[in-house]
């Protein structure tokens, strides 16, 4: 029975799929450098620009919290560039009193968005970046392969001051290192006290720390193999959809309850999850931090049906690879689903001539089905 797990992940210097999903060191350095520069600019100038736009009183420097795939350790490089890009999320936080507008909360939201864009304008012009306002963030596109999303939040003034004092007590004059550590007091923020600026819905409750802490607990319990499986799922998504495939949060939420650990067998762990995803999508996937919030409710029926069909096909091809009579057949099955980033090294599999079911033996290993022409954002 072929074991193609070494082609998915290995600790040796041999080529593997997971390494192909990693951004190059210089790309990560460029992204992190851009994120630090964006933070520095907002710290230096956002209070002034907000004052110039009419906000009264003392306006503190913003605080920041890295979230999303960079925080979850599930960040992938884009599969198809353009249009896909790696997506880094860096939350921007101000005290609630600064943005409070009892009569017109959406006016305060527009001011917050406009001020961030105004602050970053000169830097973007100088570096060839560009900004755009999305519904729930300011997006800064820094290269053909990456953008940084800046969700905008407010938290109660007392908690804002506690975070500042906690960081300073640890000797973090620069807040970036504190935000990325586990010993600050971000994790103590009540979920219902964090408000996200939404240009359509107004201020709404949203807690990125809760999602990060949930996935961290899942990984502590189930191991790093879970992180790898989520990355494989995202890579499959990016190979099969160019746009509007299942979101990364949806894939994480669907995968965690399905995941089972298989020692040194990422292929079997992946297959086990992929087999369960079609039913999960049909039944509806709920947020792991809010059981009343559905992650599939907003998806059109056609999109769910499309995803169910493609994941069913993925499961069939993975099963065919594991049951294949020879390594070359197994490789072709997996390659047709994951693409050229899956390395060609069938000699690193161990074939079992007796393991191929007759139904699969009768089917020649073909390229994957025609892929829907869509767009997505990787990350």
C-alpha positions as CSV (number, residue, x, y, z in Angstrom):
1,X,0.0,0.0,0.0
2,X,1.8,3.2,-1.2
3,X,2.7,5.6,1.5
4,X,2.9,9.1,0.0
5,X,3.2,10.9,3.3
6,X,7.0,11.6,2.7
7,X,6.0,13.6,-0.3
8,X,3.6,15.6,1.8
9,X,5.9,16.2,4.7
10,X,9.4,15.2,5.7
11,X,12.0,16.3,8.1
12,X,14.8,15.4,5.7
13,X,16.2,17.6,3.0
14,X,14.1,15.8,0.4
15,X,11.5,17.8,-1.5
16,X,8.0,17.8,0.0
17,X,4.6,19.5,-0.6
18,X,4.6,21.3,2.7
19,X,7.9,23.0,1.9
20,X,6.5,24.1,-1.5
21,X,3.7,25.8,0.3
22,X,6.0,27.9,2.4
23,X,6.8,31.4,1.4
24,X,10.4,32.0,0.6
25,X,12.5,33.5,3.4
26,X,12.9,36.8,1.5
27,X,9.2,37.0,0.9
28,X,8.4,36.5,4.6
29,X,11.0,39.1,5.5
30,X,9.4,41.5,3.0
31,X,5.9,40.9,4.5
32,X,7.1,41.2,8.1
33,X,9.1,44.3,7.3
34,X,6.1,45.9,5.6
35,X,3.9,45.0,8.6
36,X,6.4,46.6,11.0
37,X,6.6,49.8,8.9
38,X,2.8,50.0,8.7
39,X,2.6,49.7,12.4
40,X,5.3,52.4,12.9
41,X,3.5,54.8,10.6
42,X,0.2,54.3,12.3
43,X,1.7,54.7,15.8
44,X,3.4,57.9,14.7
45,X,0.7,59.6,12.7
46,X,-2.8,58.1,13.4
47,X,-3.5,60.2,16.5
48,X,-2.6,63.4,14.6
49,X,-4.7,62.6,11.6
50,X,-7.7,61.6,13.7
51,X,-7.4,65.0,15.5
52,X,-7.2,66.8,12.2
53,X,-10.4,65.0,11.2
54,X,-12.2,66.4,14.2
55,X,-11.8,64.0,17.0
56,X,-11.4,65.8,20.3
57,X,-9.4,64.9,23.4
58,X,-6.3,62.8,23.9
59,X,-5.9,60.1,21.3
60,X,-3.6,57.3,22.1
61,X,-1.3,55.4,19.8
62,X,-3.0,52.4,18.4
63,X,-2.2,48.9,19.5
64,X,-1.8,45.9,17.2
65,X,-2.5,42.1,17.3
66,X,-1.4,39.7,14.6
67,X,-4.2,37.3,13.7
68,X,-5.3,35.0,10.9
69,X,-3.2,32.4,9.1
70,X,0.1,34.0,10.2
71,X,-0.9,33.6,13.8
72,X,-2.3,30.1,13.3
73,X,0.8,28.9,11.4
74,X,-1.3,28.0,8.4
75,X,0.0,30.6,6.0
76,X,0.6,29.3,2.5
77,X,2.1,30.8,-0.6
78,X,-0.3,31.5,-3.4
79,X,-1.0,28.7,-5.9
80,X,-1.7,31.0,-8.9
81,X,-0.3,34.5,-9.0
82,X,-2.1,36.5,-10.2
83,X,-4.8,36.7,-8.9
84,X,-4.0,34.9,-5.6
85,X,-2.1,36.4,-2.8
86,X,-0.9,35.5,0.7
87,X,-3.1,37.3,3.2
88,X,-1.7,38.6,6.5
89,X,-4.1,40.1,9.1
90,X,-2.9,42.7,11.6
91,X,-5.6,44.1,13.8
92,X,-5.5,47.8,14.7
93,X,-7.0,48.7,18.1
94,X,-8.0,52.1,19.7
95,X,-9.8,52.8,22.9
96,X,-13.6,52.9,22.7
97,X,-13.9,56.6,23.7
98,X,-11.9,57.7,20.7
99,X,-14.4,56.3,18.2
100,X,-17.6,56.6,20.2
101,X,-20.3,58.4,18.1
102,X,-23.7,57.8,19.7
103,X,-25.7,59.5,17.0
104,X,-23.8,58.3,13.9
105,X,-21.6,55.3,14.6
106,X,-21.0,54.6,10.9
107,X,-19.6,58.1,10.6
108,X,-16.9,57.2,13.2
109,X,-16.2,54.0,11.2
110,X,-15.7,56.0,8.0
111,X,-13.4,58.4,9.8
112,X,-11.3,55.5,11.2
113,X,-11.0,53.9,7.7
114,X,-10.2,57.3,6.1
115,X,-7.6,58.2,8.7
116,X,-5.7,54.9,8.3
117,X,-5.6,55.3,4.5
118,X,-4.5,58.9,4.8
119,X,-1.6,57.9,7.2
120,X,-0.4,55.1,4.9
121,X,-0.8,57.1,1.7
122,X,2.7,58.6,1.5
123,X,4.4,55.3,2.3
124,X,2.3,53.5,-0.3
125,X,3.0,56.0,-3.0
126,X,6.8,55.8,-2.3
127,X,6.9,52.0,-2.3
128,X,4.4,51.3,-5.1
129,X,1.8,49.8,-2.7
130,X,-1.8,50.6,-2.8
131,X,-4.7,50.7,-0.3
132,X,-8.4,49.9,-0.6
133,X,-11.3,49.9,1.9
134,X,-13.0,46.5,2.3
135,X,-16.1,46.0,4.4
136,X,-14.1,45.0,7.5
137,X,-10.5,46.1,6.9
138,X,-8.1,48.4,5.1
139,X,-6.1,46.3,2.6
140,X,-2.6,47.2,1.8
141,X,-1.3,45.4,-1.3
142,X,2.5,45.3,-0.9
143,X,3.4,43.0,-3.9
144,X,2.0,40.7,-6.5
145,X,1.9,37.8,-4.1
146,X,0.9,39.4,-0.7
147,X,-1.4,41.9,1.0
148,X,-1.8,43.0,4.6
149,X,-5.3,43.4,5.9
150,X,-5.8,45.8,8.8
151,X,-9.1,45.1,10.6
152,X,-10.0,48.1,12.8
153,X,-11.2,47.5,16.4
154,X,-12.1,49.4,19.5
155,X,-11.9,48.1,23.1
156,X,-12.9,49.7,26.4
157,X,-10.5,52.4,27.6
158,X,-9.8,50.6,30.9
159,X,-8.7,47.4,29.1
160,X,-6.7,49.4,26.6
161,X,-4.7,51.0,29.5
162,X,-4.3,47.6,31.2
163,X,-2.8,46.2,28.0
164,X,-0.4,49.1,27.7
165,X,0.7,48.8,31.3
166,X,1.1,45.0,31.0
167,X,3.4,45.3,28.0
168,X,5.4,48.1,29.6
169,X,5.9,46.0,32.8
170,X,7.4,43.3,30.6
171,X,9.9,45.8,29.2
172,X,8.4,45.9,25.8
173,X,9.0,49.5,24.7
174,X,8.1,48.4,21.2
175,X,4.7,46.7,21.2
176,X,5.3,44.3,18.3
177,X,7.2,41.7,20.4
178,X,4.6,41.9,23.1
179,X,1.7,41.3,20.7
180,X,3.4,38.2,19.4
181,X,4.1,36.8,22.8
182,X,1.8,34.7,25.0
183,X,2.5,36.6,28.3
184,X,0.6,39.8,27.5
185,X,-2.9,40.5,28.6
186,X,-4.6,40.4,25.2
187,X,-5.9,37.0,26.0
188,X,-7.8,38.3,29.0
189,X,-10.1,40.6,26.9
190,X,-13.8,39.7,27.2
191,X,-15.1,38.7,23.8
192,X,-18.1,40.9,24.0
193,X,-16.0,44.0,24.6
194,X,-14.1,43.9,21.3
195,X,-15.9,45.7,18.5
196,X,-14.9,45.5,14.8
197,X,-15.5,48.4,12.5
198,X,-17.8,47.0,9.7
199,X,-18.7,49.5,7.0
200,X,-22.0,47.8,6.3
201,X,-23.1,46.6,9.7
202,X,-21.5,49.2,12.0
203,X,-19.6,48.3,15.2
204,X,-20.1,44.6,15.8
205,X,-18.7,42.1,18.3
206,X,-15.7,40.2,17.0
207,X,-12.9,38.4,18.9
208,X,-9.9,37.3,16.8
209,X,-8.2,36.2,20.0
210,X,-10.9,33.7,20.7
211,X,-10.4,32.0,17.3
212,X,-6.6,32.0,17.7
213,X,-6.9,30.5,21.2
214,X,-9.4,27.8,20.0
215,X,-7.1,26.6,17.2
216,X,-4.1,26.7,19.5
217,X,-5.9,24.4,22.0
218,X,-6.9,22.1,19.1
219,X,-3.3,21.9,18.0
220,X,-2.0,21.3,21.5
221,X,-4.4,18.4,21.9
222,X,-4.0,16.9,18.5
223,X,-0.5,17.8,17.4
224,X,1.2,19.6,14.5
225,X,-0.1,17.1,12.0
226,X,-3.4,19.0,12.3
227,X,-1.8,22.2,11.2
228,X,-0.3,20.4,8.2
229,X,-3.6,18.9,7.2
230,X,-5.3,22.3,7.3
231,X,-2.5,23.7,5.1
232,X,-3.0,20.8,2.6
233,X,-6.8,21.6,2.6
234,X,-6.1,25.2,1.9
235,X,-3.6,24.3,-0.9
236,X,-6.3,22.0,-2.5
237,X,-8.8,24.9,-2.3
238,X,-6.3,27.3,-4.0
239,X,-5.6,24.7,-6.7
240,X,-9.3,24.1,-7.5
241,X,-10.7,27.6,-7.0
242,X,-9.3,30.8,-8.2
243,X,-11.9,32.7,-6.2
244,X,-14.7,32.2,-3.7
245,X,-13.8,28.7,-2.5
246,X,-14.4,27.7,1.1
247,X,-12.8,30.2,3.5
248,X,-9.8,29.2,5.5
249,X,-11.8,29.6,8.8
250,X,-14.4,27.3,7.4
251,X,-11.8,24.6,6.4
252,X,-10.3,24.8,9.9
253,X,-13.7,24.5,11.6
254,X,-14.7,21.6,9.5
255,X,-11.3,19.8,9.8
256,X,-10.7,19.9,13.6
257,X,-13.6,17.7,14.7
258,X,-12.9,15.2,11.8
259,X,-9.2,15.0,12.4
260,X,-7.6,11.8,13.7
261,X,-3.8,11.4,14.3
262,X,-2.0,8.8,12.1
263,X,1.6,8.3,13.1
264,X,3.9,9.3,10.3
265,X,1.0,9.1,7.9
266,X,-0.1,12.6,6.8
267,X,-1.7,11.0,3.8
268,X,-4.1,8.9,5.9
269,X,-4.8,11.9,8.2
270,X,-5.6,14.0,5.2
271,X,-7.9,11.4,3.7
272,X,-9.8,10.9,6.9
273,X,-10.6,14.6,7.1
274,X,-11.4,15.0,3.4
275,X,-13.8,12.1,3.5
276,X,-15.8,13.9,6.2
277,X,-15.9,17.4,4.7
278,X,-18.8,16.8,2.2
279,X,-21.2,15.8,4.9
280,X,-19.9,18.6,7.1
281,X,-20.7,21.1,4.3
282,X,-24.1,19.6,3.7
283,X,-25.0,19.7,7.4
284,X,-23.6,23.2,7.9
285,X,-20.4,24.2,9.7
286,X,-20.7,26.5,12.7
287,X,-18.1,28.8,14.2
288,X,-16.1,27.0,16.9
289,X,-16.3,30.1,19.1
290,X,-20.0,30.9,18.5
291,X,-22.2,27.9,18.0
292,X,-25.0,30.2,16.8
293,X,-22.9,31.6,14.0
294,X,-22.9,29.5,10.8
295,X,-19.8,29.6,8.5
296,X,-21.8,28.1,5.6
297,X,-25.1,30.0,5.9
298,X,-23.8,32.8,3.6
299,X,-22.7,30.4,0.9
300,X,-25.1,29.9,-2.0
301,X,-26.4,26.4,-2.5
302,X,-24.5,26.1,-5.8
303,X,-21.2,27.0,-4.0
304,X,-21.8,24.4,-1.3
305,X,-22.7,21.8,-4.0
306,X,-19.6,22.6,-5.9
307,X,-17.4,22.3,-2.8
308,X,-19.1,19.0,-1.9
309,X,-18.4,17.6,-5.4
310,X,-14.8,18.6,-5.4
311,X,-14.0,17.3,-1.9
312,X,-15.8,14.0,-2.8
313,X,-13.5,13.8,-5.8
314,X,-10.5,14.7,-3.7
315,X,-11.3,11.8,-1.3
316,X,-11.7,9.4,-4.2
317,X,-8.3,10.3,-5.7
318,X,-6.6,10.1,-2.3
319,X,-8.1,6.7,-1.6
320,X,-7.1,5.6,-5.0
321,X,-3.5,6.7,-4.4
322,X,-3.3,4.9,-1.1
323,X,-4.8,1.7,-2.6
324,X,-2.8,2.0,-5.9
325,X,-0.9,-1.0,-7.2
326,X,2.2,1.1,-8.0
327,X,3.9,4.3,-6.9
328,X,3.6,6.0,-10.3
329,X,-0.2,5.5,-10.3
330,X,-0.4,6.8,-6.7
331,X,1.6,9.9,-7.6
332,X,-0.6,10.7,-10.6
333,X,-3.7,10.5,-8.5
334,X,-2.4,12.9,-5.9
335,X,-0.7,15.2,-8.4
336,X,-4.0,15.6,-10.3
337,X,-5.5,17.1,-7.1
338,X,-2.7,19.1,-5.7
339,X,-0.8,20.2,-8.8
340,X,2.8,20.7,-9.6
341,X,3.8,21.7,-6.1
342,X,3.4,18.1,-5.1
343,X,6.9,16.7,-5.9
344,X,7.5,14.1,-8.5
345,X,9.3,11.4,-6.5
346,X,7.3,8.1,-6.8
347,X,10.5,6.2,-5.8
348,X,9.9,7.4,-2.3
349,X,6.6,5.5,-2.0
350,X,6.3,1.8,-1.3
351,X,3.9,0.1,-3.7
352,X,1.7,-2.8,-2.9
353,X,0.5,-4.7,-6.0
354,X,-2.3,-6.4,-4.1
355,X,-3.9,-3.3,-2.7
356,X,-5.6,-1.8,-5.8
357,X,-9.4,-2.5,-6.0
358,X,-10.6,-3.7,-9.3
359,X,-12.8,-0.6,-9.7
360,X,-9.8,1.7,-9.5
361,X,-7.5,-0.6,-11.5
362,X,-9.8,-0.2,-14.5
363,X,-9.3,3.6,-14.5
364,X,-6.2,5.1,-16.0
365,X,-4.6,7.8,-14.0
366,X,-5.8,11.0,-15.7
367,X,-5.2,14.6,-15.0
368,X,-7.7,16.2,-12.7
369,X,-11.1,17.4,-13.9
370,X,-11.5,20.8,-15.5
371,X,-11.1,23.4,-12.8
372,X,-13.7,26.1,-12.4
373,X,-12.3,29.5,-13.4
374,X,-12.6,31.5,-10.3
375,X,-10.5,33.7,-8.0
376,X,-9.4,33.4,-4.4
377,X,-7.0,34.9,-2.0
378,X,-4.6,32.5,-0.5
379,X,-3.3,32.7,3.1
